[in-house]
Amino acid sequence: MAETRFGRIRNPPLPLLRRLASLGLAKDPAVAAGHLELLLRQSSWHSWHDVQTRNFLVAEAALFTARHRPGHGCSSVWLRRIKHLEWLDPLSRIRLDIALAESHQEFAQALASCDSGLSLISANVNGPLCIEMESEWVDWKKQIEERATHEISEVLQHC
């Protein structure tokens, strides 16, 4: 079992970890999409493919599309392809909940889930990974707050 910034993966192969790291470090959604597409393509034909890894990658696709392509319905398609949602670790499920809530502009729910994720991280992850993960989650929470504020101001302008 490997702990990644995305969650836990059982016996992950090194190429998967490298590609996940590239996905996580990509600031440009187009670059991140390329890494995710390659991961999904590789998962279907590499010998390291297993149901749990594929399940995890499909969840990542649902999360990615919810965050970076809201309103297109793609995240719902990917969500239906997750064969075993219960196999995802708690932090991965929370990440998915946040992204889906955010894509539906349910910002209060996204922020509440974000707080749950931060609590889970501080209670269960130690060392430098904890500091890095907490920082990423705090940044994500700020982005959600900014989007919520922006959406509210747009609604008020149209009234």
C-alpha positions in Angstrom: 0.0 0.0 0.0 1.4 3.4 -1.0 0.3 6.7 0.4 0.1 9.3 -2.4 -1.3 12.8 -2.4 -4.3 11.3 -4.1 -4.9 8.5 -1.5 -3.8 5.0 -0.9 -3.0 2.5 -3.7 -2.3 -1.2 -3.1 1.0 -2.3 -4.5 1.3 0.5 -7.1 3.8 0.1 -9.9 6.5 2.7 -10.2 5.3 4.1 -13.6 1.9 4.7 -12.0 3.4 6.6 -9.1 5.5 8.7 -11.5 2.5 9.5 -13.7 0.4 10.3 -10.6 3.1 12.7 -9.4 3.2 14.4 -12.8 -0.6 14.7 -12.7 -0.5 16.2 -9.2 2.3 18.7 -10.1 0.7 19.9 -13.3 -0.7 23.4 -12.8 -2.1 23.6 -16.3 -5.4 21.6 -16.6 -4.5 20.7 -20.2 -1.2 19.2 -19.1 -2.9 17.4 -16.2 -5.5 16.0 -18.6 -2.8 14.6 -20.8 -1.2 12.8 -17.8 -4.6 11.4 -16.7 -5.5 10.3 -20.2 -2.2 8.4 -20.5 -2.7 6.8 -17.1 -6.2 5.6 -18.1 -4.9 4.3 -21.5 -2.0 2.5 -19.8 -4.2 1.0 -17.2 -6.1 -0.9 -19.8 -3.2 -2.7 -21.4 -0.3 -2.9 -18.9 0.3 -6.0 -16.9 0.0 -4.1 -13.7 -3.6 -3.4 -14.4 -5.9 -4.6 -11.7 -9.5 -3.8 -10.7 -8.5 -1.7 -7.7 -6.0 0.4 -9.7 -8.5 0.9 -12.5 -11.2 1.8 -10.0 -8.9 4.4 -8.5 -8.0 5.9 -11.9 -11.6 6.2 -13.0 -12.3 8.0 -9.7 -9.4 10.4 -10.6 -11.0 11.0 -14.0 -14.4 11.8 -12.3 -12.6 14.2 -9.9 -10.6 15.8 -12.7 -13.6 16.4 -14.9 -15.7 17.7 -12.0 -12.9 20.2 -11.2 -11.8 21.3 -14.6 -14.8 20.7 -16.9 -17.8 21.5 -14.7 -21.1 21.6 -16.4 -20.2 19.2 -19.2 -21.6 16.1 -17.4 -18.4 14.2 -18.0 -17.9 13.7 -14.2 -21.2 11.9 -14.0 -20.2 9.5 -16.8 -16.9 8.8 -15.0 -18.6 8.4 -11.7 -20.9 5.7 -13.1 -17.8 3.8 -14.3 -16.4 3.5 -10.8 -17.2 -0.2 -10.1 -16.4 -0.1 -6.3 -16.8 3.3 -4.8 -16.5 1.6 -1.4 -12.9 0.5 -2.3 -11.7 4.1 -2.4 -9.9 5.2 0.8 -11.7 7.9 2.9 -9.6 10.8 1.7 -10.1 9.9 -2.0 -13.9 9.7 -1.4 -13.8 13.1 0.3 -11.8 14.6 -2.6 -14.4 13.2 -5.0 -17.3 14.6 -2.9 -15.6 18.1 -2.9 -15.0 18.1 -6.6 -18.6 17.0 -7.4 -20.1 19.5 -5.0 -18.0 22.3 -6.4 -18.9 21.3 -10.0 -22.6 21.6 -9.0 -21.9 24.9 -7.3 -22.8 23.5 -3.9 -20.0 25.5 -2.3 -21.2 25.1 1.3 -21.1 21.3 0.9 -17.7 21.4 -0.8 -16.3 23.6 2.0 -17.7 21.3 4.7 -16.2 18.2 3.0 -12.9 20.1 2.7 -12.9 20.6 6.4 -13.5 16.9 6.9 -10.6 16.1 4.6 -8.3 18.5 6.5 -9.3 16.9 9.8 -8.6 13.4 8.4 -5.2 14.5 7.1 -4.1 16.0 10.4 -5.3 13.0 12.4 -3.8 10.3 10.1 -0.9 11.5 8.1 2.5 12.4 9.7 5.6 14.2 8.6 6.4 16.2 5.5 3.6 14.5 3.5 1.1 15.8 6.0 2.4 19.4 5.7 2.3 19.2 1.9 -1.1 17.7 1.8 -2.6 20.2 4.3 -1.1 23.0 2.3 -2.7 21.7 -0.9 -6.1 21.3 0.8 -6.0 24.7 2.3 -5.2 26.1 -1.2 -8.1 24.1 -2.6 -10.4 25.4 0.1 -9.4 29.0 -0.7 -10.1 28.4 -4.4 -13.6 27.1 -3.5 -14.2 30.1 -1.3 -13.1 32.4 -4.1 -15.4 30.7 -6.6 -18.3 30.9 -4.1 -17.7 34.6 -3.5 -17.4 35.2 -7.3 -20.7 33.3 -8.0 -22.5 35.2 -5.3 -21.3 38.6 -6.6 -22.4 37.6 -10.1 -25.9 36.6 -8.9 -26.2 39.9 -7.0 -25.2 41.9 -10.1 -28.0 40.3 -12.1 -30.6 41.1 -9.5 
